[in-house]
Amino acid sequence: MPALLKRLERRTAEKLVLSQYNPEIEIEIPTSRVAQIWRVMELEELLGV
């Protein structure tokens, strides 16, 4: 199963709009193709600092 690590810009009932930095583009993915969404946390947030 493929995985993506992108920034979530917008979410609707029909699609997710994701962005990436290099090259700078937006990607639209139908929610029917998404199995899970996980949040990536920075170390300070994880440690509660």
N, C-alpha and C positions, 0 to 999 in steps of 0.2 A: 504494500500500500504506500503510495507516495506521500510525502510530507512537505509542507512549506513553512518557512519562518519569515513572516511578513508583518507589517504594521497594519492593524485593523483600523480603517478609516471610517467606514459606515457599515451598518448592518440593517437589512430590511427582512421582511418575511420571505422574499424571493431570492435575495442574493447577498453576498459579502463583497465589499469593495476593499481591496488590500493595496498597499503601496510598498515599493522597495526603493532603495537609495541609488543603486548603481547597476544598470541605468535607471534613471528616475522614471518610473511608469506606475500606472494604476492597473490592477487586475480585478476583474469581476468574476466571481465564482457562484454558480447557483447553490443555494443552501441544500438542495437535494443531493449534492455531491460531497457535502461536508459531514464527516462522521463525528469529529470532536474538535473542540477549540480549547487550547491550553494557554495560560498566561505565562509569559516569561518575566521573571522578576529580577531586578538588580540585587546585588549582594546586600547593600544597605537596607533595602526594603525587606529582604528575607530575614535579616538579623534584627529588624525593628529599630534601626538607628535613624 
